[in-house]
Amino acid sequence: MKFKLVTVIAAILLSSNISFLQANKTSERKPLKIRLDTQTKKMKNMRTINNDEEAIRGLEDSLAAAISLGDIDAIMKNYVPDNSFIIFDVVPRKEYRGADTYRSYWVEMFSHFKEAFKFTIIDLGITVDGNVGFGHSFQHVKGTDTQGYPVDRTVRVTNGYRKIGGKWLIALEHVSVPVDLKTGKANLTAKP
């Protein structure tokens, strides 16, 4: 008797749930599909952003390797190759416009060292939105100048990136150093 009663109650509950679901079939599935579509788009966007961030990290890794090797051609492959490229630097001239002008800076820069110096990028942060992005990091140079003196400097760098033809390139670079406000002098040895 108990078994029959339980079976009847289960059948009633089941049929009422089925009829409720059938009556609300359309309204139940549409929002779910919309939510899934939205989640799918978000996941695709996150994958794209992650891929773009990885590509920019690869760009910065290539730049660091090229600088450490003293390979100016390889260095310049990381920058927008035309006159739209701009860098604000801490060394005299302070502003360079165009890739050709910046190439001449690297020639001069390497002429001050006995051999290629060690160059590292520290704490690289990247933000990407579509075909533009920006990054910030500390960049460290360690080597020996032509007179035999050690060089050990860290600068702060902010880069603006553009995705051109599917490839990320540096379109804007800003290099700075902390300043001791008491003396007004640059602090070239500060570490992050």
Stockholm file with secondary structure:
# STOCKHOLM 1.0

chainA/1-192         MKFKLVTVIAAILLSSNISFLQANKTSERKPLKIRLDTQTKKMKNMRTINNDEEAIRGLEDSLAAAISLGDIDAIMKNYVPDNSFIIFDVVPRKEYRGADTYRSYWVEMFSHFKEAFKFTIIDLGITVDGNVGFGHSFQHVKGTDTQGYPVDRTVRVTNGYRKIGGKWLIALEHVSVPVDLKTGKANLTAKP
#=GR chainA/1-192 SS CHHHHHHHHHHHHHHHHHHHHHHTHHHHHHHHHHHHHHHHHHHHHHHHHHHHHHHHHHHHHHHHHHHHHTCHHHHHTTBCSSTTCEEECSSTTCEEESHHHHHHHHHHHHHTBSSCCEEEEEEEEEEEETTEEEEEEEEEEEEEBTTSCEEEEEEEEEEEEEEETTEEEEEEEEEECCEETTTTEECTTCCC
#=GC SS_cons         CHHHHHHHHHHHHHHHHHHHHHHTHHHHHHHHHHHHHHHHHHHHHHHHHHHHHHHHHHHHHHHHHHHHHTCHHHHHTTBCSSTTCEEECSSTTCEEESHHHHHHHHHHHHHTBSSCCEEEEEEEEEEEETTEEEEEEEEEEEEEBTTSCEEEEEEEEEEEEEEETTEEEEEEEEEECCEETTTTEECTTCCC
//
